[in-house]
Amino acid sequence: MSRTNKLHFKMMSFVHETLYGLFRDPYKVLRAAGLKPGQRVLEVGCGPGFFTIPTARIVGEEGSVLAFDINPVAVEHVRHKIEEAGVTNARVIVADATRTELPAESFDLAFVFGLARPIG
């Protein structure tokens, strides 16, 4: 991982985990987006995971969350957060949004929030 990616993640993490939390309630945003219990959800570009655990809690054990990010530092950070929170219905992987190779129609809802880099 390059120093640039690590620095980018640190800055993004500060913005998402500190500043967004002051002004945005992730549960309120996700419910307004149509998130419901039992859904299979894809989070594209999860970054530091501001929405990952709230998403997993809203969909509950009957639902599931697959979060991904192209930055391995972000993925490890979110994996640690998931483990610390005791969340069992979410997983996070390193993936490129332009080449996920995920099967069509394998999710009920997909979302992107605050992606800092262009896709494509």
N, C-alpha and C positions, 0 to 999 in steps of 0.2 A: 504494500500500500504506500503510495507516494505521500510525501509530506503535505502536498497540496490537498489530497483527499482527506487526510486526517484533520487539517486545519479547516477545510470546508465543513466537515462533519461537526467539529467543535462549535463553529459559528452557528450552523443550522440547529444544533442541539440546544444551544442557549436560547435562540429565538423560539423554537417550538416548545421546549420544556419550561421556560421561564416566562417569556413575554406572552405567548398565546394563552397560557393558563390564566393570565390576569384578565383577559378580555373575552375568552371563548370557553364555553363549557362543552367539552367534546361530546358528552351524552346528548345534550340539546341539539347540537349540530347533526349528529348521526341520526337521531330520531326524526329530525326535520327532513333528512335525506331519504327517509323511508326504511331505515333499518328496523328489523323486527326479530323477535325470538324465532329460532329454528332455521334462519337463513344461512346459506353458504356464501361467504363474502371474500372478495379479493381486494386487498389494499395494495395499490400500485405506488411504489416509491415511498415506503413507510418511514424513511428517515429515522429519527430517534424514537419513533413509536408513540407519538402523542395520541393517536387514535386507536392503536392496536389493542390495548387491554380494554378500553371502553367498548370497542366493537365486540370483542370476545364476551364481555359480560352481558351486553345487550342481546346477542344471539343465543347465549346460554349454551348448556351442554348439548342440546339438540342441534345446535348450529355449529359452524366452524369458520375459522378465519385463516386464510393464507395471505401473509404479508410478504412483500419482497422489496428489495432495494439492490441497486447495482453496487453499492458501497459495502464491502465486507465489514468495515468498522461499524457501520450502522446496524447491520444484521446481527453482529455479536452483541452489541449494546441492547437491542430489542430482545434477543434470546435471553439475556440475563434478566431483563425486566419481567419477561413472561414467567421465568422460573421463580423469581422473587415473589411475584404476585400469586403464585400457585395456579396460574391459568393453564388448563389442560386442553382447551379446544382451539388453540391458536398455534400456528407454526410460522417460522420466518425463514426465507431462503435468499441466497444471492441470485439475482436474475436481472436480465436486461428487459425492459418493458417492450422493446421492439422484437424480441425473440423469446417469448416465454415457453413456447411449445405446450401450452396448457390446452386440454381438449375444449372444443367449442361447447358453449352452454353448460359449463361445469360449475357456474356460480349463479346465484340469484341476484347478486348486486356486486358491482365493482366500483371503487372510487379512487380518486387521486386528489390529494390536498397538498398544496404548497410545494409542488415539485419544482426544484430550483434549476433543473437543467432541461433543455429541450429534448423531446423524444423524437427520434427519427433521423 
